[in-house]
Structure formats: C-alpha cells, structure tokens
Amino acid sequence: MPVKICFDTNVILDVLLEREPWYSTALSLLSKVENGDIDGYICPTTVTTIAYLIQKEKDAKTAKDLTGHLLSIFNLTHMNKSICESALSLQIDDYEDAVLHESARISEIDAIVTRNVRDFKQASLKIYSPEELEGILLIA
C-alpha cells in the first residue's frame, strides 16, 4: 500500500510555477502521485491558495485548468471547524501550517512534505523536505 503523504502548498507551487532550484524534485514527487507510488493528499486550503496564486501569476483559465488537474490526482484531507480550532492550540507559529498539520493528522496521513521543515518543529507527524522524501522512496 502506498504511503499517504500530504503535500504542503509550497511543493505544489514549485511544480506549477517551475520554481528553481526545487522544480525537479517536486515534479518527481508529483509524478509518483500520478503513478500511484504515493497516495497524495492536499489540504482544501491548498486548493484555494493555489487557484488564487496561479490566477494572479497567469490567468483565470490556467488557474481553473491546473486546479482541476490537481483535484484529479490528489485526495483532499479533512477540514472542519474543530480542525481549525485545534490548530490554534499547537506549538506551530504559522497558523496555516498548523491547520495543514491538523487536517493531515485527522486524515491519518503518514507524513507531510514541505520545504519549510523548520516551521513544523513541534509536529506530531513525520515532516520531510522533498529531497528527504525522494531519498526515502528510492530506498523503499
């Protein structure tokens, strides 16, 4: 059974906006989601954030097309009021990261992949950088 990984917004944006030097590693991980090697998840807040940023960077049609593609390959983590409330009590300074963590935890995700590993110091889930996760998957 593939490992359940929640992708932080920054990793998805690295692919969609072709941001160097992170693009190739992030693309490799997204390809593993498309191939079924990773059971990929994104938080519902990631979907709206990405749509907004892509529309701002490109245009509305591109944003809708890319959002539709993401929704076709990724599962969504759970999101509700209690998740948002419980995120407030975490020792994670960035509330957006705390919400992502709680949404992933409630959804029984194995790990989060993010470029901001240091922001999740107090996380109860495993947190990997894209490079760390790619290395782990190569060994497995």
N, C-alpha and C positions, 0 to 999 in steps of 0.2 A: 504494500500500500504506500503510495507517495506521501512524503512529508507535507504537512499543512503549514504553509508559510504565508504570513500577512506582509504585504509589500507597503512600505511607507511611501507617501506621495513623492518624495524626492527621487526615489529609484525609478518610478514610472516616468516622471518628468525627464529624467536623464535620457531615456529612450525616445520619448515623443519629441523632445526638443533637441535631440542629438547633442547633448552637453558633454563636452570633453573635459577631463580625461576619463569620465565614468561611463560613457556610452557603451563601449563594447562589453564590459562585464554585465551591465544592467540588461543589455539586449540578450546576452547569453542566458541569463536567468529567466527573462520573459519567454524566450524560446522554449525553455524547459517546462514552463507552464503550458504553453500551447501544445507541446508534445505529450503532456500528461506525466512528465517526470516529477513535477512539483504540483501539488494541489494548491493553486494560488488563490489568495484572498486579498481583497482590498476593503478598506473601511468605507461606508457610504459617504463620509465626509471627503474622502479622497476623490470620489467620482465628481462631486460638485466643484471641488477646488480645481481639479484638472480641467474640467469643462470651462470654468471661468478663465483660467490662465491661458489655455490654448486659444480661446476666442479672442482674448486680449492680444496675444502674440501673433495669431494668424487671422482667423475669421470664424464666423458662427457655423458655417457648413463643415469646416475642418474639425471644429470642436465637437459637433454632433457625431460626425463620422468616427472620430477617434474614441469618443466616449462609448459609442455603440460597439466598437471593436473590443474595447476593454471589458465591457459587460458580457460580451460573448465568450471571453476566455477566462475571466476571473469570477470566483464566487464572492459574495458580499458577507462581511462579518455582521453580527447582530448589532443593532443600535436602538436604544430606547432611553427614556428619561433616567432610569436607575443607573445605566452605564455612565451617562453624563454626570450624575450626582456622585457616583463612586469614584470617578476620575478626579474629582475635587479633593479627595482625601489622600491621594497618592503623593509620594515624595518625588514627583516628577514636575519640574518647574514649568515646562511648556504644556499648557492645558491641551493643546491639540495632540501632542504626543501622549499625554495621559489618557485622553479619550480613545486614541488608537490602541493603546495597551489594554485598556479595559474591554473594549469591543473585541479584541483578539482573544483575550483571556476567557471571556464569557462564551466565545465561539469555539473554545477548545483548540486553539491554534498551537502548533508546536513551537514556533519562533516568529520573530519579526525581523525583516531585513530592512536596514536603513543606513544611510550614510552618516547619520547623526547618532552613532552608538553612545557617545558620552551623554547625550540627553536622556538616556534610559538607564542611568546608573542604578537606580533603585527598583528596576523592573523585576517582576517575579517570573516573567517569561524569558526564554533564551533570546538574546539580541545579537544579530550578526551584521557585519558590514557585507556588502555584495561580494567582495573579494573573499572574505572568510567563508561565506555560504557556498560560493562556487568551489572553493578548495575542499570543503566537507563533502559536497556532492560528487566530486571527482574521485574521492577515496571510497565512498559508499558503493 
